[in-house]
């Protein structure tokens, strides 16, 4: 059975990984929306 310290470290690592993935997803969505906006702008010119 893991110690409380190992469990806490594991939970921190899981949180950091989740935070990283959410940030990456947010970046990808933002880039995607920027590309859609630019495409629409170009098509309207």
Buried (B, 14 or more C-beta within 10 A) or exposed (E): EEEEEEEEEEEEEEEEEEEEEEEEEEEEEEEEEEEEEEEEEEEEE
